[in-house]
């Protein structure tokens, strides 16, 4: 490419947390620039947010419909190449479908949609258009997560037998949604968040990480969802027993009411020959435990790593690479794949390793299967999606 990729954004204006993270991550490598936005459903906030980001007034839109329509009529050398959708869950599907219809590639926050049926609609549109979709499961961008996945894929642990994953937070230990916390308000509202609170918000991250590293797919779940804080409309805690393809079993814990916890995402995967362990709060370290030899510690930027880990490593060993860098890796890989498509070239395999629309469908299936299992007397419930 002899130019930067041009990005538009829907949502993420003044007062939004995740929009700023997306903008930092997208522009970290200098290969993507924000050229337009419909940054809020509130017209005044949309205009003010556009001014704060120094967007041209003519490309600061007050609705996503206006943005997608007007951008599609601009000359090819001016219009955006893709759109990043960072709205709450209920406002994902309509702008994503319209963007694809107008010929724009899509980056979208997780969970991908409000319901599984919506996710299937979006997958169908992606398949019809042949356009790219990146689902921002951030933790798939960490170098040592890439290393773990590759080691499992290469058979270093042997056949996988057990997967244990947990994501614990404490920020919803009180009724924050009634105390002026805007992030809590929409995440605990069934109309805006969907059927599940905690499992939809962070449980989907844990489920995706379990499948991503293990290379297996969840086939059945036995779930218990809890609403611990009185007055809350959705679950804020839960446990899920897992049955994977190829006979592996596991357990997933997600909670947002474990007071004192921050973002404690941790996964352990065990095979015939040994196991591995990774924790998001110590992301540069991958611990390997062997049945017949001493344990090993692999470090980001160190020796003996796969091409997928080194491709996603940004700094010399010993420099912490965290959440924003992992986010930026997703954008860089998506950008490399998109640039190659626009140039008519073939990107490296490492650049094609980012969560896609199929991961989004499986994420929504996880939510709906867990909710169904928790409400069922039978408990063990088949995963509600075609695995293909």
C-alpha positions in Angstrom: 0.0 0.0 0.0 1.2 3.5 -0.8 -1.3 5.1 1.6 -2.9 4.6 5.0 -6.1 2.6 5.3 -9.0 4.9 6.0 -11.3 4.1 9.0 -14.7 5.3 10.0 -16.2 4.8 13.5 -19.7 4.3 14.7 -20.1 5.0 18.4 -17.2 5.6 20.7 -17.7 9.4 21.2 -17.3 11.5 24.3 -17.8 9.5 27.5 -17.3 6.1 25.9 -14.5 3.9 27.1 -13.9 1.4 24.3 -14.0 3.9 21.4 -10.7 5.5 22.6 -9.1 2.1 23.0 -10.0 1.2 19.4 -8.7 4.5 18.1 -5.3 4.1 19.9 -5.0 0.5 18.8 -6.0 1.2 15.2 -3.5 4.0 14.7 -0.6 2.6 16.7 1.3 1.3 13.7 0.7 4.4 11.5 -1.0 2.4 8.8 -4.6 3.3 9.6 -6.2 6.8 10.0 -9.6 7.8 11.3 -11.3 9.9 8.6 -14.9 10.1 9.6 -17.3 9.1 12.3 -20.9 8.9 13.6 -19.7 9.0 17.1 -22.9 9.2 19.1 -26.6 8.8 18.7 -26.9 12.2 20.3 -26.3 14.8 17.5 -24.7 17.4 19.8 -22.4 14.8 21.3 -21.6 13.4 17.8 -20.5 16.9 16.6 -18.6 17.7 19.8 -16.8 14.3 19.6 -15.9 14.9 16.0 -14.4 18.3 16.8 -12.4 16.8 19.7 -10.8 14.3 17.3 -10.2 17.0 14.6 -12.4 15.3 12.1 -13.6 17.6 9.2 -17.1 18.9 9.9 -18.3 17.5 6.6 -17.3 14.0 7.7 -18.7 14.2 11.3 -22.0 12.6 10.9 -25.0 12.5 13.3 -26.2 9.0 12.3 -24.6 5.9 11.0 -27.1 5.8 8.1 -25.9 9.2 6.9 -22.3 8.3 7.3 -22.5 5.0 5.3 -24.6 6.6 2.6 -22.4 9.7 2.1 -19.1 7.8 2.4 -20.3 5.3 -0.2 -20.8 8.2 -2.7 -17.3 9.7 -2.2 -14.6 9.0 -4.8 -12.6 5.8 -4.1 -9.5 7.8 -3.2 -11.4 9.6 -0.4 -14.0 7.3 1.1 -13.3 5.1 4.1 -12.1 1.5 3.6 -13.7 0.0 6.6 -15.8 0.9 9.6 -15.3 0.2 13.3 -18.5 -0.4 15.2 -18.1 0.2 19.0 -21.7 0.7 20.1 -23.5 -1.4 22.8 -24.6 -4.8 21.8 -28.1 -3.9 20.7 -26.8 -1.4 18.1 -24.4 -3.8 16.3 -26.4 -5.6 13.6 -28.1 -2.8 11.7 -24.9 -0.7 11.0 -22.9 -3.8 10.3 -25.4 -5.1 7.7 -25.7 -1.6 6.1 -21.9 -1.2 6.0 -21.5 -4.5 4.2 -24.2 -3.7 1.8 -22.4 -0.4 1.0 -19.2 -2.3 0.3 -17.3 -1.5 3.5 -15.3 -4.0 5.5 -16.2 -4.2 9.2 -14.5 -4.2 12.6 -17.0 -4.9 15.4 -17.0 -5.2 19.2 -18.0 -8.4 21.0 -20.5 -9.9 21.6 -21.1 -9.5 17.9 -24.8 -9.1 18.1 -27.7 -9.1 20.5 -29.0 -12.6 19.6 -27.8 -15.8 17.9 -30.3 -15.2 15.1 -28.8 -11.8 14.5 -25.3 -13.3 14.4 -26.4 -15.8 11.8 -27.8 -13.0 9.7 -24.5 -11.1 9.9 -22.6 -14.2 9.0 -24.8 -14.7 5.9 -24.2 -11.1 4.8 -20.4 -11.5 5.2 -20.5 -14.7 3.2 -22.6 -13.0 0.5 -20.4 -10.0 0.2 -17.0 -11.7 0.6 -15.9 -8.7 2.8 -13.7 -9.0 5.8 -15.0 -8.8 9.4 -12.8 -8.5 12.5 -14.3 -9.4 15.9 -12.3 -7.7 18.6 -11.7 -10.5 21.0 -8.7 -8.7 22.4 -7.0 -11.5 24.2 -6.4 -13.4 20.9 -3.9 -10.6 20.1 -1.4 -11.3 22.9 1.9 -12.8 21.7 2.0 -15.6 24.4 -1.6 -16.6 23.6 -0.5 -17.0 20.0 2.5 -19.1 21.3 0.2 -21.3 23.4 -2.2 -21.9 20.4 0.6 -22.8 18.1 2.2 -25.2 20.6 -1.1 -27.0 21.0 -1.6 -27.0 17.2 1.9 -28.5 16.8 1.1 -31.3 19.2 3.5 -30.3 21.9 1.0 -31.2 24.7 -0.4 -34.3 22.9 -4.1 -34.8 22.8 -5.9 -32.2 24.9 -7.8 -33.6 27.9 -8.7 -30.6 30.1 -9.3 -26.9 29.7 -9.9 -24.6 32.7 -10.6 -20.9 32.2 -11.7 -18.1 34.5 -12.4 -14.4 34.1 -13.1 -12.7 37.4 -13.8 -9.0 38.1 -15.1 -7.1 41.1 -16.4 -3.8 39.5 -20.1 -4.8 39.7 -20.0 -5.8 43.4 -22.5 -3.1 44.1 -25.6 -1.9 42.2 -23.4 0.4 40.1 -26.0 0.8 37.3 -28.2 2.7 39.8 -25.3 4.8 40.9 -24.5 6.7 37.7 -22.1 4.3 36.1 -22.9 4.4 32.4 -20.8 1.3 31.6 -22.7 -0.7 34.2 -26.0 0.7 33.1 -26.0 -0.7 29.6 -24.2 -3.9 30.4 -26.8 -4.9 32.9 -29.8 -3.9 30.8 -31.4 -6.8 28.9 -32.7 -4.4 26.2 -29.2 -3.2 25.4 -27.0 -6.1 26.4 -29.0 -9.2 25.6 -29.9 -12.3 27.5 -26.9 -12.4 29.7 -24.8 -9.9 31.6 -21.6 -11.3 33.0 -21.5 -14.3 30.6 -22.2 -12.1 27.7 -19.6 -9.5 28.7 -16.6 -11.5 29.9 -17.7 -15.1 29.7 -17.6 -14.9 25.9 -14.0 -13.8 26.2 -13.2 -16.8 28.3 -15.0 -19.2 26.0 -13.3 -17.8 22.9 -9.9 -18.1 24.5 -10.6 -21.7 25.5 -11.5 -22.7 21.9 -8.8 -20.5 20.4 -5.9 -22.0 22.4 -7.1 -25.6 22.6 -8.2 -25.8 18.9 -11.3 -27.6 20.1 -15.0 -26.6 20.0 -17.4 -26.6 22.8 -20.2 -29.2 22.1 -22.2 -29.3 25.4 -22.5 -27.1 28.5 -23.9 -27.5 32.0 -24.3 -24.0 33.4 -25.3 -22.2 36.6 -25.9 -18.4 36.3 -26.3 -16.3 39.4 -27.5 -12.7 40.1 -25.7 -11.9 43.3 -26.4 -8.2 43.7 -30.1 -7.6 44.6 -32.0 -5.5 42.1 -29.8 -6.4 39.1 -31.7 -7.5 35.9 -29.0 -9.9 34.5 -26.5 -12.5 35.8 -23.3 -11.1 37.4 -21.7 -14.5 38.2 -21.7 -18.0 36.8 -20.0 -21.4 36.3 -20.1 -23.6 33.2 -19.0 -27.2 32.8 -17.8 -27.8 29.3 -17.6 -30.8 27.0 -15.4 -30.2 24.0 -14.9 -32.0 20.7 -12.4 -35.0 20.8 -13.5 -35.9 24.3 -11.9 -33.1 26.3 -13.7 -31.6 29.3 -13.4 -28.3 31.1 -14.8 -25.6 33.3 -15.4 -21.9 32.8 -15.9 -19.4 35.6 -16.9 -15.8 35.0 -17.8 -13.3 37.7 -18.1 -9.5 38.1 -18.9 -9.6 41.8 -15.6 -10.9 43.2 -14.7 -7.8 45.2 -11.0 -6.8 44.8 -10.5 -8.6 41.4 -9.5 -6.4 38.4 -9.3 -8.3 35.1 -8.2 -11.7 36.2 -8.4 -13.8 33.0 -6.5 -17.0 33.4 -6.4 -20.2 31.3 -4.9 -23.7 31.8 -4.8 -26.3 29.1 -3.6 -29.9 29.8 -2.7 -32.7 27.3 -1.2 -36.1 27.5 2.3 -34.8 27.8 1.9 -31.7 29.9 0.1 -28.4 30.4 0.3 -24.7 29.9 -0.9 -21.7 31.8 -1.4 -18.0 30.9 -2.8 -15.1 32.8 -3.8 -11.7 31.4 -2.4 -9.8 34.3 1.0 -11.3 33.7 0.8 -11.5 29.9 4.4 -11.8 28.9 4.7 -15.2 30.6 3.7 -18.6 29.4 4.2 -21.4 31.9 4.7 -24.9 30.6 4.4 -27.9 32.9 5.8 -31.3 31.7 5.1 -34.8 32.9 8.7 -36.0 32.4 10.9 -32.9 32.5 11.3 -29.7 34.4 8.8 -26.9 33.9 9.6 -24.1 31.5 8.9 -20.4 31.4 8.6 -18.8 28.0 8.6 -15.0 27.7 7.5 -12.5 25.1 10.4 -11.5 23.0 12.5 -14.4 24.2 14.0 -17.4 22.4 12.2 -20.4 21.1 8.9 -18.8 20.1 6.8 -19.4 17.0 6.4 -17.1 14.1 2.9 -16.2 15.2 4.2 -15.0 18.6 7.1 -13.1 17.1 4.9 -11.5 14.5 2.7 -10.1 17.3 5.6 -9.0 19.5 6.4 -5.2 19.4 9.2 -4.6 21.9 12.4 -6.2 23.2 12.1 -8.8 25.9 11.3 -7.4 29.3 9.0 -4.6 28.1 5.4 -5.4 29.1 3.1 -5.8 26.2 -0.5 -5.4 27.4 -4.1 -4.8 26.5 -3.7 -2.0 24.0 -0.8 -3.7 22.2 -2.9 -6.8 21.9 -5.8 -4.8 20.6 -3.4 -3.1 18.1 -2.2 -6.5 16.9 -5.8 -7.4 15.9 -6.0 -4.1 13.9 -2.6 -4.6 12.4 -3.4 -8.1 11.2 -6.8 -7.1 9.9 -5.2 -4.1 8.2 -2.5 -6.3 6.6 -5.1 -8.7 5.3 -7.2 -5.8 3.9 -4.2 -4.0 2.4 -3.2 -7.2 0.6 -6.7 -7.6 -0.7 -6.7 -4.1 -2.1 -3.3 -4.6 -3.6 -4.1 -8.0 -5.1 -1.3 -9.7 -3.1 -1.2 -12.5 -0.6 -0.7 -11.7 3.1 1.4 -13.8 5.4 -0.5 -16.5 7.3 0.2 -14.8 10.5 -1.7 -11.7 9.4 -4.8 -13.8 8.7 -4.9 -14.9 12.4 -7.7 -12.8 13.8 -11.2 -13.5 15.2 -13.8 -13.5 12.5 -17.6 -13.6 12.0 -17.6 -17.3 12.8 -16.1 -16.6 16.2 -18.9 -14.1 16.6 -21.6 -16.7 15.9 -20.0 -19.1 18.3 -19.9 -16.4 21.0 -23.6 -15.7 20.7 -24.3 -19.5 20.6 -22.3 -19.8 23.9 -24.4 -17.1 25.5 -27.7 -18.6 24.5 -26.7 -22.2 25.3 -25.5 -21.2 28.7 -28.7 -19.3 29.5 -30.8 -22.2 28.3 -28.7 -24.7 30.3 -29.0 -22.6 33.5 -32.8 -22.5 33.2 -33.1 -26.2 32.3 -33.7 -29.1 34.7 -31.8 -31.3 32.3 -28.7 -29.1 32.6 -26.4 -30.7 30.0 -27.3 -28.8 26.8 -26.1 -29.2 23.3 -24.3 -26.2 21.8 -26.8 -24.3 19.7 -24.9 -23.7 16.5 -23.7 -25.5 13.5 -19.9 -25.8 14.2 -19.0 -25.2 10.5 
